[in-house]
């Protein structure tokens, strides 16, 4: 299921074909939709719907889609995210990469399972200038207590501007 951002910040269901046509989501079709309504409801509020503010809320990340072992988040542009040269700060892009894999990792476990980043490598391949950044994150391999992930960040026209590899531990 895909949830594009609406004017009121609400999510609306779109068809898989519409999601697949998005140049910012070239990997989505490789991952099965989640059919479990309770699981979808649990992740639909990520990262905005918690009872308190966490770092991804401060940055302004928004969930666009979650599938089995896959998620897509958007970092809406705002001037506060820029560094003095006029591009979105690399730390904001790294936050997007680190956070996009959270629903991809977490949707396979019960609520309350703890998982943490233990390694992250980021490559900056281009810049984000006065536009949104959209990240896809997916699982490459799951072990019993280690999960290997990848993420890519694109701008709205589909240009790849950063990618990363991540390792999470699950407890």
C-alpha positions in Angstrom: 0.0 0.0 0.0 1.3 3.5 -0.8 0.3 6.6 1.1 1.1 9.9 -0.8 1.1 13.1 1.3 -2.2 14.9 1.1 -2.8 18.6 1.6 -4.0 18.0 5.1 -1.1 15.6 5.9 -3.4 12.6 5.7 -2.5 9.4 3.8 -4.6 8.2 0.9 -4.4 4.7 -0.6 -3.2 4.6 -4.2 -2.8 1.6 -6.5 0.4 -0.3 -6.7 0.7 0.8 -10.4 0.6 4.5 -9.3 3.3 3.8 -6.8 5.4 1.9 -9.3 5.3 4.8 -11.7 7.0 7.1 -9.2 10.7 7.9 -10.2 11.5 8.3 -6.6 10.5 4.7 -5.8 12.2 2.4 -8.4 12.6 -0.4 -5.9 9.1 -0.5 -4.4 7.6 -3.1 -6.8 10.2 -5.7 -5.7 8.6 -5.9 -2.3 5.2 -7.4 -1.4 2.5 -5.2 0.0 1.7 -5.8 3.6 -1.8 -7.3 3.9 -2.1 -7.2 7.7 -4.3 -4.2 8.6 -3.0 -4.0 12.2 0.6 -4.0 11.1 -0.1 -1.2 8.5 -1.9 0.8 11.2 1.0 0.4 13.5 3.5 1.8 11.0 1.1 4.4 9.4 1.8 6.8 12.3 5.6 6.5 11.9 7.4 8.8 12.7 4.9 11.5 13.6 2.2 9.7 15.7 4.0 9.0 19.0 3.0 10.4 22.3 6.2 12.5 22.5 8.6 14.2 20.1 11.6 12.2 18.8 14.4 13.3 16.5 12.8 12.2 13.2 9.8 14.5 14.2 12.2 17.5 14.6 13.7 16.9 11.1 10.1 16.6 9.7 10.3 13.1 8.1 7.1 11.7 6.6 6.2 8.1 5.7 5.1 7.6 2.2 5.0 3.8 1.9 5.7 0.6 3.8 5.8 -2.9 2.3 7.3 -6.1 3.4 11.0 -5.4 4.2 10.7 -1.9 2.5 9.8 1.7 3.3 9.9 5.1 1.7 10.2 8.4 3.6 10.2 12.0 2.5 12.2 14.8 3.9 10.2 17.9 3.0 12.4 20.9 2.1 12.5 23.8 4.4 15.3 26.5 4.7 16.3 25.4 8.2 17.7 22.2 6.7 20.2 24.0 4.5 23.9 24.6 5.2 25.5 27.9 4.3 26.3 26.8 0.7 22.5 26.5 0.1 22.2 22.7 0.0 20.4 20.4 2.4 22.8 19.5 5.2 24.5 16.1 4.9 23.4 15.3 8.5 19.7 15.7 7.4 20.3 13.3 4.5 22.1 10.8 6.8 19.1 11.0 9.2 16.8 10.2 6.3 18.9 7.2 5.4 19.1 5.9 9.0 15.4 6.4 9.6 14.0 5.0 6.3 15.0 1.5 7.2 13.3 1.5 10.6 9.8 0.5 9.3 11.5 -2.0 6.9 13.3 -3.6 9.8 10.6 -3.2 12.4 7.6 -4.5 10.6 8.9 -8.1 10.9 8.9 -7.9 14.7 6.4 -7.5 17.5 5.8 -4.0 18.8 8.3 -3.2 21.5 11.2 -5.1 20.0 14.3 -3.0 20.2 16.6 -2.5 17.3 19.5 -0.2 16.8 21.9 1.0 14.1 25.4 -0.5 14.7 27.0 0.6 11.4 26.1 3.0 8.7 28.0 4.1 5.6 26.7 7.0 3.5 27.9 8.1 0.0 26.8 11.6 -1.1 26.5 11.5 -4.9 24.8 14.8 -5.5 23.2 17.7 -3.7 19.6 18.5 -2.7 18.8 22.2 -3.4 15.5 23.7 -2.3 13.6 20.5 -2.9 12.3 17.4 -1.1 14.5 14.4 -0.6 12.9 11.0 -0.8 14.5 7.8 0.5 13.8 4.1 -0.1 15.1 1.6 2.4 15.0 -2.1 2.2 16.3 -5.3 3.8 19.1 -7.1 2.0 19.4 -10.0 4.6 17.9 -10.8 8.0 19.8 -12.9 10.5 18.6 -13.9 14.0 20.0 -10.7 15.6 21.5 -8.7 12.7 19.8 -7.1 9.8 21.6 -5.8 6.7 19.9 -2.8 5.0 20.4 -0.5 2.0 18.9 2.9 1.3 18.9 5.4 -1.6 17.9 9.0 -1.6 16.5 10.8 -4.6 15.1 14.2 -5.5 11.6 14.4 -7.1 12.9 14.0 -10.7 14.4 10.6 -9.6 18.1 11.7 -9.6 20.1 9.6 -7.1 21.8 12.0 -4.6 22.9 9.6 -1.8 23.0 6.0 -0.8 23.9 4.0 2.2 24.4 0.6 3.8 23.3 -0.1 7.3 23.6 -2.9 9.9 21.0 -3.1 12.7 21.0 -5.3 15.7 17.7 -6.7 17.1 17.2 -7.5 20.7 
